[in-house]
Amino acid sequence: MHLDLGVTDLEAAHDEVMALGATLLQAAPDPDADELFQVHADPGGHPFCLCWYRRPA
């Protein structure tokens, strides 16, 4: 089991979790995609995802 955290700004959320000691496990292949996720691990090694969804204009 892991957490999926919905974010509106991937870059800001990534910077924040990294500053708190997270490790990037799997970068999003296309950070500009409308729907995707990026996998991190907390300092204890537990995985979590930063997820986002952008509505088409």
mmCIF file as Biopython writes it, N, C-alpha, C and O atoms, coordinates in Angstrom:
data_model
#
loop_
_atom_site.group_PDB
_atom_site.id
_atom_site.type_symbol
_atom_site.label_atom_id
_atom_site.label_alt_id
_atom_site.label_comp_id
_atom_site.label_asym_id
_atom_site.label_entity_id
_atom_site.label_seq_id
_atom_site.pdbx_PDB_ins_code
_atom_site.Cartn_x
_atom_site.Cartn_y
_atom_site.Cartn_z
_atom_site.occupancy
_atom_site.B_iso_or_equiv
_atom_site.auth_seq_id
_atom_site.auth_asym_id
_atom_site.pdbx_PDB_model_num
ATOM 1   N N  . MET A ? 1  ? 0.844   -1.153 0.000   1.0 0.0 1  A 1 
ATOM 2   C CA . MET A ? 1  ? 0.000   0.000  0.000   1.0 0.0 1  A 1 
ATOM 3   C C  . MET A ? 1  ? 0.905   1.236  0.000   1.0 0.0 1  A 1 
ATOM 4   O O  . MET A ? 1  ? 1.974   1.242  0.609   1.0 0.0 1  A 1 
ATOM 5   N N  . HIS A ? 2  ? 0.443   2.299  -0.709  1.0 0.0 2  A 1 
ATOM 6   C CA . HIS A ? 2  ? 1.149   3.565  -0.684  1.0 0.0 2  A 1 
ATOM 7   C C  . HIS A ? 2  ? 0.163   4.699  -0.873  1.0 0.0 2  A 1 
ATOM 8   O O  . HIS A ? 2  ? -0.996  4.479  -1.223  1.0 0.0 2  A 1 
ATOM 9   N N  . LEU A ? 3  ? 0.630   5.911  -0.639  1.0 0.0 3  A 1 
ATOM 10  C CA . LEU A ? 3  ? -0.211  7.094  -0.785  1.0 0.0 3  A 1 
ATOM 11  C C  . LEU A ? 3  ? -0.136  7.637  -2.196  1.0 0.0 3  A 1 
ATOM 12  O O  . LEU A ? 3  ? 0.929   7.626  -2.812  1.0 0.0 3  A 1 
ATOM 13  N N  . ASP A ? 4  ? -1.254  8.112  -2.711  1.0 0.0 4  A 1 
ATOM 14  C CA . ASP A ? 4  ? -1.307  8.904  -3.932  1.0 0.0 4  A 1 
ATOM 15  C C  . ASP A ? 4  ? -1.726  10.301 -3.505  1.0 0.0 4  A 1 
ATOM 16  O O  . ASP A ? 4  ? -2.821  10.495 -2.977  1.0 0.0 4  A 1 
ATOM 17  N N  . LEU A ? 5  ? -0.854  11.269 -3.735  1.0 0.0 5  A 1 
ATOM 18  C CA . LEU A ? 5  ? -1.124  12.648 -3.340  1.0 0.0 5  A 1 
ATOM 19  C C  . LEU A ? 5  ? -1.414  13.479 -4.580  1.0 0.0 5  A 1 
ATOM 20  O O  . LEU A ? 5  ? -0.561  13.599 -5.459  1.0 0.0 5  A 1 
ATOM 21  N N  . GLY A ? 6  ? -2.604  14.051 -4.659  1.0 0.0 6  A 1 
ATOM 22  C CA . GLY A ? 6  ? -2.968  14.912 -5.784  1.0 0.0 6  A 1 
ATOM 23  C C  . GLY A ? 6  ? -2.319  16.277 -5.624  1.0 0.0 6  A 1 
ATOM 24  O O  . GLY A ? 6  ? -2.426  16.905 -4.571  1.0 0.0 6  A 1 
ATOM 25  N N  . VAL A ? 7  ? -1.644  16.733 -6.677  1.0 0.0 7  A 1 
ATOM 26  C CA . VAL A ? 7  ? -0.975  18.033 -6.644  1.0 0.0 7  A 1 
ATOM 27  C C  . VAL A ? 7  ? -1.395  18.842 -7.861  1.0 0.0 7  A 1 
ATOM 28  O O  . VAL A ? 7  ? -1.809  18.285 -8.878  1.0 0.0 7  A 1 
ATOM 29  N N  . THR A ? 8  ? -1.286  20.153 -7.746  1.0 0.0 8  A 1 
ATOM 30  C CA . THR A ? 8  ? -1.590  21.020 -8.883  1.0 0.0 8  A 1 
ATOM 31  C C  . THR A ? 8  ? -0.323  21.533 -9.554  1.0 0.0 8  A 1 
ATOM 32  O O  . THR A ? 8  ? -0.364  21.966 -10.706 1.0 0.0 8  A 1 
ATOM 33  N N  . ASP A ? 9  ? 0.799   21.489 -8.849  1.0 0.0 9  A 1 
ATOM 34  C CA . ASP A ? 9  ? 2.074   21.957 -9.393  1.0 0.0 9  A 1 
ATOM 35  C C  . ASP A ? 9  ? 3.128   20.895 -9.089  1.0 0.0 9  A 1 
ATOM 36  O O  . ASP A ? 9  ? 3.671   20.848 -7.986  1.0 0.0 9  A 1 
ATOM 37  N N  . LEU A ? 10 ? 3.412   20.045 -10.075 1.0 0.0 10 A 1 
ATOM 38  C CA . LEU A ? 10 ? 4.345   18.932 -9.865  1.0 0.0 10 A 1 
ATOM 39  C C  . LEU A ? 10 ? 5.726   19.428 -9.456  1.0 0.0 10 A 1 
ATOM 40  O O  . LEU A ? 10 ? 6.321   18.887 -8.524  1.0 0.0 10 A 1 
ATOM 41  N N  . GLU A ? 11 ? 6.238   20.432 -10.124 1.0 0.0 11 A 1 
ATOM 42  C CA . GLU A ? 11 ? 7.589   20.904 -9.826  1.0 0.0 11 A 1 
ATOM 43  C C  . GLU A ? 11 ? 7.705   21.394 -8.382  1.0 0.0 11 A 1 
ATOM 44  O O  . GLU A ? 11 ? 8.660   21.051 -7.685  1.0 0.0 11 A 1 
ATOM 45  N N  . ALA A ? 12 ? 6.741   22.190 -7.934  1.0 0.0 12 A 1 
ATOM 46  C CA . ALA A ? 12 ? 6.767   22.697 -6.557  1.0 0.0 12 A 1 
ATOM 47  C C  . ALA A ? 12 ? 6.620   21.557 -5.551  1.0 0.0 12 A 1 
ATOM 48  O O  . ALA A ? 12 ? 7.318   21.531 -4.537  1.0 0.0 12 A 1 
ATOM 49  N N  . ALA A ? 13 ? 5.715   20.614 -5.825  1.0 0.0 13 A 1 
ATOM 50  C CA . ALA A ? 13 ? 5.511   19.482 -4.909  1.0 0.0 13 A 1 
ATOM 51  C C  . ALA A ? 13 ? 6.765   18.611 -4.859  1.0 0.0 13 A 1 
ATOM 52  O O  . ALA A ? 13 ? 7.171   18.163 -3.786  1.0 0.0 13 A 1 
ATOM 53  N N  . HIS A ? 14 ? 7.372   18.375 -6.010  1.0 0.0 14 A 1 
ATOM 54  C CA . HIS A ? 14 ? 8.610   17.583 -6.062  1.0 0.0 14 A 1 
ATOM 55  C C  . HIS A ? 14 ? 9.702   18.263 -5.237  1.0 0.0 14 A 1 
ATOM 56  O O  . HIS A ? 14 ? 10.366  17.618 -4.426  1.0 0.0 14 A 1 
ATOM 57  N N  . ASP A ? 15 ? 9.883   19.556 -5.446  1.0 0.0 15 A 1 
ATOM 58  C CA . ASP A ? 15 ? 10.908  20.292 -4.694  1.0 0.0 15 A 1 
ATOM 59  C C  . ASP A ? 15 ? 10.656  20.208 -3.191  1.0 0.0 15 A 1 
ATOM 60  O O  . ASP A ? 15 ? 11.592  20.058 -2.406  1.0 0.0 15 A 1 
ATOM 61  N N  . GLU A ? 16 ? 9.393   20.304 -2.799  1.0 0.0 16 A 1 
ATOM 62  C CA . GLU A ? 16 ? 9.050   20.271 -1.376  1.0 0.0 16 A 1 
ATOM 63  C C  . GLU A ? 16 ? 9.335   18.901 -0.755  1.0 0.0 16 A 1 
ATOM 64  O O  . GLU A ? 16 ? 9.936   18.821 0.317   1.0 0.0 16 A 1 
ATOM 65  N N  . VAL A ? 17 ? 8.908   17.823 -1.422  1.0 0.0 17 A 1 
ATOM 66  C CA . VAL A ? 17 ? 9.146   16.509 -0.828  1.0 0.0 17 A 1 
ATOM 67  C C  . VAL A ? 17 ? 10.632  16.157 -0.820  1.0 0.0 17 A 1 
ATOM 68  O O  . VAL A ? 17 ? 11.104  15.492 0.103   1.0 0.0 17 A 1 
ATOM 69  N N  . MET A ? 18 ? 11.370  16.594 -1.835  1.0 0.0 18 A 1 
ATOM 70  C CA . MET A ? 18 ? 12.814  16.347 -1.853  1.0 0.0 18 A 1 
ATOM 71  C C  . MET A ? 18 ? 13.497  17.087 -0.705  1.0 0.0 18 A 1 
ATOM 72  O O  . MET A ? 18 ? 14.410  16.547 -0.080  1.0 0.0 18 A 1 
ATOM 73  N N  . ALA A ? 19 ? 13.068  18.317 -0.423  1.0 0.0 19 A 1 
ATOM 74  C CA . ALA A ? 19 ? 13.633  19.093 0.684   1.0 0.0 19 A 1 
ATOM 75  C C  . ALA A ? 19 ? 13.328  18.428 2.028   1.0 0.0 19 A 1 
ATOM 76  O O  . ALA A ? 19 ? 14.061  18.617 2.999   1.0 0.0 19 A 1 
ATOM 77  N N  . LEU A ? 20 ? 12.244  17.651 2.079   1.0 0.0 20 A 1 
ATOM 78  C CA . LEU A ? 20 ? 11.869  16.949 3.307   1.0 0.0 20 A 1 
ATOM 79  C C  . LEU A ? 20 ? 12.533  15.573 3.424   1.0 0.0 20 A 1 
ATOM 80  O O  . LEU A ? 20 ? 12.283  14.849 4.388   1.0 0.0 20 A 1 
ATOM 81  N N  . GLY A ? 21 ? 13.373  15.207 2.456   1.0 0.0 21 A 1 
ATOM 82  C CA . GLY A ? 21 ? 14.125  13.963 2.552   1.0 0.0 21 A 1 
ATOM 83  C C  . GLY A ? 21 ? 13.661  12.833 1.665   1.0 0.0 21 A 1 
ATOM 84  O O  . GLY A ? 21 ? 14.147  11.710 1.804   1.0 0.0 21 A 1 
ATOM 85  N N  . ALA A ? 22 ? 12.722  13.094 0.743   1.0 0.0 22 A 1 
ATOM 86  C CA . ALA A ? 22 ? 12.254  12.039 -0.155  1.0 0.0 22 A 1 
ATOM 87  C C  . ALA A ? 22 ? 13.322  11.697 -1.188  1.0 0.0 22 A 1 
ATOM 88  O O  . ALA A ? 22 ? 14.266  12.455 -1.413  1.0 0.0 22 A 1 
ATOM 89  N N  . THR A ? 23 ? 13.145  10.542 -1.804  1.0 0.0 23 A 1 
ATOM 90  C CA . THR A ? 23 ? 13.991  10.085 -2.898  1.0 0.0 23 A 1 
ATOM 91  C C  . THR A ? 23 ? 13.091  9.873  -4.108  1.0 0.0 23 A 1 
ATOM 92  O O  . THR A ? 23 ? 12.000  9.317  -3.981  1.0 0.0 23 A 1 
ATOM 93  N N  . LEU A ? 24 ? 13.538  10.307 -5.267  1.0 0.0 24 A 1 
ATOM 94  C CA . LEU A ? 24 ? 12.783  10.074 -6.498  1.0 0.0 24 A 1 
ATOM 95  C C  . LEU A ? 24 ? 13.035  8.644  -6.964  1.0 0.0 24 A 1 
ATOM 96  O O  . LEU A ? 24 ? 14.180  8.262  -7.205  1.0 0.0 24 A 1 
ATOM 97  N N  . LEU A ? 25 ? 11.975  7.854  -7.090  1.0 0.0 25 A 1 
ATOM 98  C CA . LEU A ? 25 ? 12.097  6.465  -7.543  1.0 0.0 25 A 1 
ATOM 99  C C  . LEU A ? 25 ? 11.811  6.324  -9.029  1.0 0.0 25 A 1 
ATOM 100 O O  . LEU A ? 25 ? 12.470  5.551  -9.724  1.0 0.0 25 A 1 
ATOM 101 N N  . GLN A ? 26 ? 10.815  7.083  -9.520  1.0 0.0 26 A 1 
ATOM 102 C CA . GLN A ? 26 ? 10.453  7.013  -10.942 1.0 0.0 26 A 1 
ATOM 103 C C  . GLN A ? 26 ? 9.927   8.365  -11.380 1.0 0.0 26 A 1 
ATOM 104 O O  . GLN A ? 26 ? 8.853   8.794  -10.958 1.0 0.0 26 A 1 
ATOM 105 N N  . ALA A ? 27 ? 10.688  9.030  -12.227 1.0 0.0 27 A 1 
ATOM 106 C CA . ALA A ? 27 ? 10.260  10.331 -12.744 1.0 0.0 27 A 1 
ATOM 107 C C  . ALA A ? 27 ? 9.131   10.142 -13.747 1.0 0.0 27 A 1 
ATOM 108 O O  . ALA A ? 27 ? 9.050   9.117  -14.424 1.0 0.0 27 A 1 
ATOM 109 N N  . ALA A ? 28 ? 8.272   11.130 -13.834 1.0 0.0 28 A 1 
ATOM 110 C CA . ALA A ? 28 ? 7.218   11.113 -14.843 1.0 0.0 28 A 1 
ATOM 111 C C  . ALA A ? 28 ? 7.868   11.225 -16.222 1.0 0.0 28 A 1 
ATOM 112 O O  . ALA A ? 28 ? 8.721   12.090 -16.424 1.0 0.0 28 A 1 
ATOM 113 N N  . PRO A ? 29 ? 7.487   10.376 -17.172 1.0 0.0 29 A 1 
ATOM 114 C CA . PRO A ? 29 ? 8.103   10.442 -18.495 1.0 0.0 29 A 1 
ATOM 115 C C  . PRO A ? 29 ? 7.796   11.738 -19.240 1.0 0.0 29 A 1 
ATOM 116 O O  . PRO A ? 29 ? 8.594   12.184 -20.064 1.0 0.0 29 A 1 
ATOM 117 N N  . ASP A ? 30 ? 6.644   12.344 -18.954 1.0 0.0 30 A 1 
ATOM 118 C CA . ASP A ? 30 ? 6.263   13.602 -19.603 1.0 0.0 30 A 1 
ATOM 119 C C  . ASP A ? 30 ? 5.568   14.494 -18.582 1.0 0.0 30 A 1 
ATOM 120 O O  . ASP A ? 30 ? 4.351   14.413 -18.422 1.0 0.0 30 A 1 
ATOM 121 N N  . PRO A ? 31 ? 6.330   15.353 -17.882 1.0 0.0 31 A 1 
ATOM 122 C CA . PRO A ? 31 ? 5.726   16.206 -16.852 1.0 0.0 31 A 1 
ATOM 123 C C  . PRO A ? 31 ? 4.657   17.168 -17.375 1.0 0.0 31 A 1 
ATOM 124 O O  . PRO A ? 31 ? 3.905   17.747 -16.592 1.0 0.0 31 A 1 
ATOM 125 N N  . ASP A ? 32 ? 4.591   17.338 -18.697 1.0 0.0 32 A 1 
ATOM 126 C CA . ASP A ? 32 ? 3.578   18.220 -19.283 1.0 0.0 32 A 1 
ATOM 127 C C  . ASP A ? 32 ? 2.315   17.480 -19.698 1.0 0.0 32 A 1 
ATOM 128 O O  . ASP A ? 32 ? 1.400   18.085 -20.256 1.0 0.0 32 A 1 
ATOM 129 N N  . ALA A ? 33 ? 2.253   16.182 -19.433 1.0 0.0 33 A 1 
ATOM 130 C CA . ALA A ? 33 ? 1.069   15.394 -19.783 1.0 0.0 33 A 1 
ATOM 131 C C  . ALA A ? 33 ? -0.130  15.854 -18.962 1.0 0.0 33 A 1 
ATOM 132 O O  . ALA A ? 33 ? 0.029   16.426 -17.884 1.0 0.0 33 A 1 
ATOM 133 N N  . ASP A ? 34 ? -1.323  15.602 -19.476 1.0 0.0 34 A 1 
ATOM 134 C CA . ASP A ? 34 ? -2.542  16.007 -18.780 1.0 0.0 34 A 1 
ATOM 135 C C  . ASP A ? 34 ? -2.834  15.159 -17.548 1.0 0.0 34 A 1 
ATOM 136 O O  . ASP A ? 34 ? -3.518  15.614 -16.632 1.0 0.0 34 A 1 
ATOM 137 N N  . GLU A ? 35 ? -2.320  13.930 -17.519 1.0 0.0 35 A 1 
ATOM 138 C CA . GLU A ? 35 ? -2.595  13.031 -16.400 1.0 0.0 35 A 1 
ATOM 139 C C  . GLU A ? 35 ? -1.410  12.091 -16.236 1.0 0.0 35 A 1 
ATOM 140 O O  . GLU A ? 35 ? -1.037  11.378 -17.168 1.0 0.0 35 A 1 
ATOM 141 N N  . LEU A ? 36 ? -0.828  12.095 -15.056 1.0 0.0 36 A 1 
ATOM 142 C CA . LEU A ? 36 ? 0.338   11.258 -14.846 1.0 0.0 36 A 1 
ATOM 143 C C  . LEU A ? 36 ? 0.691   11.209 -13.373 1.0 0.0 36 A 1 
ATOM 144 O O  . LEU A ? 36 ? 0.007   11.811 -12.545 1.0 0.0 36 A 1 
ATOM 145 N N  . PHE A ? 37 ? 1.753   10.497 -13.043 1.0 0.0 37 A 1 
ATOM 146 C CA . PHE A ? 37 ? 2.207   10.427 -11.656 1.0 0.0 37 A 1 
ATOM 147 C C  . PHE A ? 37 ? 3.722   10.291 -11.628 1.0 0.0 37 A 1 
ATOM 148 O O  . PHE A ? 37 ? 4.347   9.917  -12.621 1.0 0.0 37 A 1 
ATOM 149 N N  . GLN A ? 38 ? 4.293   10.597 -10.488 1.0 0.0 38 A 1 
ATOM 150 C CA . GLN A ? 38 ? 5.723   10.471 -10.252 1.0 0.0 38 A 1 
ATOM 151 C C  . GLN A ? 38 ? 5.891   9.766  -8.911  1.0 0.0 38 A 1 
ATOM 152 O O  . GLN A ? 38 ? 5.216   10.111 -7.941  1.0 0.0 38 A 1 
ATOM 153 N N  . VAL A ? 39 ? 6.784   8.782  -8.850  1.0 0.0 39 A 1 
ATOM 154 C CA . VAL A ? 39 ? 6.927   7.954  -7.653  1.0 0.0 39 A 1 
ATOM 155 C C  . VAL A ? 39 ? 8.144   8.399  -6.836  1.0 0.0 39 A 1 
ATOM 156 O O  . VAL A ? 39 ? 9.244   8.559  -7.364  1.0 0.0 39 A 1 
ATOM 157 N N  . HIS A ? 40 ? 7.916   8.591  -5.545  1.0 0.0 40 A 1 
ATOM 158 C CA . HIS A ? 40 ? 8.966   8.950  -4.602  1.0 0.0 40 A 1 
ATOM 159 C C  . HIS A ? 40 ? 8.937   7.950  -3.446  1.0 0.0 40 A 1 
ATOM 160 O O  . HIS A ? 40 ? 8.017   7.141  -3.326  1.0 0.0 40 A 1 
ATOM 161 N N  . ALA A ? 41 ? 9.957   8.024  -2.606  1.0 0.0 41 A 1 
ATOM 162 C CA . ALA A ? 41 ? 9.965   7.265  -1.355  1.0 0.0 41 A 1 
ATOM 163 C C  . ALA A ? 41 ? 10.262  8.236  -0.231  1.0 0.0 41 A 1 
ATOM 164 O O  . ALA A ? 41 ? 11.068  9.152  -0.390  1.0 0.0 41 A 1 
ATOM 165 N N  . ASP A ? 42 ? 9.610   8.037  0.910   1.0 0.0 42 A 1 
ATOM 166 C CA . ASP A ? 42 ? 9.891   8.872  2.070   1.0 0.0 42 A 1 
ATOM 167 C C  . ASP A ? 42 ? 11.236  8.447  2.662   1.0 0.0 42 A 1 
ATOM 168 O O  . ASP A ? 42 ? 11.802  7.444  2.228   1.0 0.0 42 A 1 
ATOM 169 N N  . PRO A ? 43 ? 11.757  9.186  3.639   1.0 0.0 43 A 1 
ATOM 170 C CA . PRO A ? 43 ? 13.066  8.830  4.202   1.0 0.0 43 A 1 
ATOM 171 C C  . PRO A ? 43 ? 13.146  7.401  4.753   1.0 0.0 43 A 1 
ATOM 172 O O  . PRO A ? 43 ? 14.237  6.838  4.845   1.0 0.0 43 A 1 
ATOM 173 N N  . GLY A ? 44 ? 12.019  6.821  5.113   1.0 0.0 44 A 1 
ATOM 174 C CA . GLY A ? 44 ? 11.994  5.444  5.601   1.0 0.0 44 A 1 
ATOM 175 C C  . GLY A ? 44 ? 11.904  4.409  4.494   1.0 0.0 44 A 1 
ATOM 176 O O  . GLY A ? 44 ? 11.922  3.207  4.760   1.0 0.0 44 A 1 
ATOM 177 N N  . GLY A ? 45 ? 11.806  4.873  3.242   1.0 0.0 45 A 1 
ATOM 178 C CA . GLY A ? 45 ? 11.738  3.968  2.097   1.0 0.0 45 A 1 
ATOM 179 C C  . GLY A ? 45 ? 10.339  3.612  1.636   1.0 0.0 45 A 1 
ATOM 180 O O  . GLY A ? 45 ? 10.187  2.779  0.742   1.0 0.0 45 A 1 
ATOM 181 N N  . HIS A ? 46 ? 9.302   4.220  2.223   1.0 0.0 46 A 1 
ATOM 182 C CA . HIS A ? 46 ? 7.917   3.921  1.844   1.0 0.0 46 A 1 
ATOM 183 C C  . HIS A ? 46 ? 7.548   4.716  0.585   1.0 0.0 46 A 1 
ATOM 184 O O  . HIS A ? 46 ? 7.721   5.934  0.558   1.0 0.0 46 A 1 
ATOM 185 N N  . PRO A ? 47 ? 7.047   4.046  -0.449  1.0 0.0 47 A 1 
ATOM 186 C CA . PRO A ? 47 ? 6.722   4.745  -1.694  1.0 0.0 47 A 1 
ATOM 187 C C  . PRO A ? 47 ? 5.443   5.567  -1.581  1.0 0.0 47 A 1 
ATOM 188 O O  . PRO A ? 47 ? 4.529   5.236  -0.827  1.0 0.0 47 A 1 
ATOM 189 N N  . PHE A ? 48 ? 5.410   6.645  -2.353  1.0 0.0 48 A 1 
ATOM 190 C CA . PHE A ? 48 ? 4.200   7.450  -2.523  1.0 0.0 48 A 1 
ATOM 191 C C  . PHE A ? 48 ? 4.273   8.113  -3.886  1.0 0.0 48 A 1 
ATOM 192 O O  . PHE A ? 48 ? 5.353   8.268  -4.456  1.0 0.0 48 A 1 
ATOM 193 N N  . CYS A ? 49 ? 3.118   8.503  -4.403  1.0 0.0 49 A 1 
ATOM 194 C CA . CYS A ? 49 ? 3.064   9.121  -5.726  1.0 0.0 49 A 1 
ATOM 195 C C  . CYS A ? 49 ? 2.536   10.544 -5.643  1.0 0.0 49 A 1 
ATOM 196 O O  . CYS A ? 49 ? 1.618   10.844 -4.879  1.0 0.0 49 A 1 
ATOM 197 N N  . LEU A ? 50 ? 3.134   11.407 -6.442  1.0 0.0 50 A 1 
ATOM 198 C CA . LEU A ? 50 ? 2.578   12.731 -6.689  1.0 0.0 50 A 1 
ATOM 199 C C  . LEU A ? 50 ? 1.808   12.598 -7.998  1.0 0.0 50 A 1 
ATOM 200 O O  . LEU A ? 50 ? 2.390   12.275 -9.033  1.0 0.0 50 A 1 
ATOM 201 N N  . CYS A ? 51 ? 0.509   12.846 -7.952  1.0 0.0 51 A 1 
ATOM 202 C CA . CYS A ? 51 ? -0.368  12.630 -9.101  1.0 0.0 51 A 1 
ATOM 203 C C  . CYS A ? 51 ? -1.009  13.948 -9.518  1.0 0.0 51 A 1 
ATOM 204 O O  . CYS A ? 51 ? -1.277  14.808 -8.679  1.0 0.0 51 A 1 
ATOM 205 N N  . TRP A ? 52 ? -1.253  14.104 -10.813 1.0 0.0 52 A 1 
ATOM 206 C CA . TRP A ? 52 ? -1.943  15.297 -11.277 1.0 0.0 52 A 1 
ATOM 207 C C  . TRP A ? 52 ? -2.813  14.982 -12.479 1.0 0.0 52 A 1 
ATOM 208 O O  . TRP A ? 52 ? -2.589  14.020 -13.214 1.0 0.0 52 A 1 
ATOM 209 N N  . TYR A ? 53 ? -3.806  15.826 -12.646 1.0 0.0 53 A 1 
ATOM 210 C CA . TYR A ? 53 ? -4.741  15.737 -13.762 1.0 0.0 53 A 1 
ATOM 211 C C  . TYR A ? 53 ? -5.093  17.148 -14.180 1.0 0.0 53 A 1 
ATOM 212 O O  . TYR A ? 53 ? -5.550  17.947 -13.363 1.0 0.0 53 A 1 
ATOM 213 N N  . ARG A ? 54 ? -4.886  17.454 -15.432 1.0 0.0 54 A 1 
ATOM 214 C CA . ARG A ? 54 ? -5.248  18.772 -15.971 1.0 0.0 54 A 1 
ATOM 215 C C  . ARG A ? 54 ? -6.431  18.596 -16.922 1.0 0.0 54 A 1 
ATOM 216 O O  . ARG A ? 54 ? -6.409  17.749 -17.815 1.0 0.0 54 A 1 
ATOM 217 N N  . ARG A ? 55 ? -7.432  19.389 -16.716 1.0 0.0 55 A 1 
ATOM 218 C CA . ARG A ? 55 ? -8.583  19.332 -17.625 1.0 0.0 55 A 1 
ATOM 219 C C  . ARG A ? 55 ? -8.199  19.977 -18.950 1.0 0.0 55 A 1 
ATOM 220 O O  . ARG A ? 55 ? -7.586  21.044 -18.974 1.0 0.0 55 A 1 
ATOM 221 N N  . PRO A ? 56 ? -8.564  19.319 -20.060 1.0 0.0 56 A 1 
ATOM 222 C CA . PRO A ? 56 ? -8.278  19.922 -21.375 1.0 0.0 56 A 1 
ATOM 223 C C  . PRO A ? 56 ? -8.974  21.270 -21.502 1.0 0.0 56 A 1 
ATOM 224 O O  . PRO A ? 56 ? -10.072 21.463 -20.981 1.0 0.0 56 A 1 
ATOM 225 N N  . ALA A ? 57 ? -8.341  22.180 -22.184 1.0 0.0 57 A 1 
ATOM 226 C CA . ALA A ? 57 ? -8.901  23.545 -22.354 1.0 0.0 57 A 1 
ATOM 227 C C  . ALA A ? 57 ? -10.086 23.523 -23.277 1.0 0.0 57 A 1 
ATOM 228 O O  . ALA A ? 57 ? -10.684 24.567 -23.539 1.0 0.0 57 A 1 
#
